[in-house]
Amino acid sequence: MEYGMKACPACAEPIQAAAHKCRFCGTDLDAYVATRDAAVEQTLFSGHPKVIYSFGQYVLVVITLGIALLIYWLRSRSTRFTITTQRVRVERGILSKVQDNLELFRVDHFDLLKPLGMRMLDQCMVHLRSSDQEMASVYLYGIPGLEALADQLRECSLRERTRRRVMPIERM
């Protein structure tokens, strides 16, 4: 191949290295590469929620002289969120584990909840509503940078719907 040329990823014909569209097959190269990269699942967050994510929890820990902290710590350790570009996985349990998966293309609606107690600690909660009958509702909380992550999840959800050619059903 000549210098300054590359093969089209769709039809393998030689095209200019700086080209954004193949002159042979008409493929939009930027969109083609973005779609191919979107097919690879990437982890956006993996971990446990914060032990204390609301001001009310702080107050309860002080009132109970730290006993509530132990309960909150156990609850935090028994929950693990794994959020990727294609799904949300929620794992619950300490000794016995239960793992639920919600595919992002099934998410219909994102709610961002900011109660006063959470806002005081710069936290929020995201409520995902889905068309999946088994997992119709998922709450994400105690995750650092969750507000920005919610926007990223919305974009990933729309990308997954496009990639899988899923059309939302309008209810009247």
Order of alpha helices (4+ residues) and beta strands (2+ residues): beta-beta-alpha-beta-alpha-alpha-beta-beta-beta-beta-alpha-beta-beta-alpha
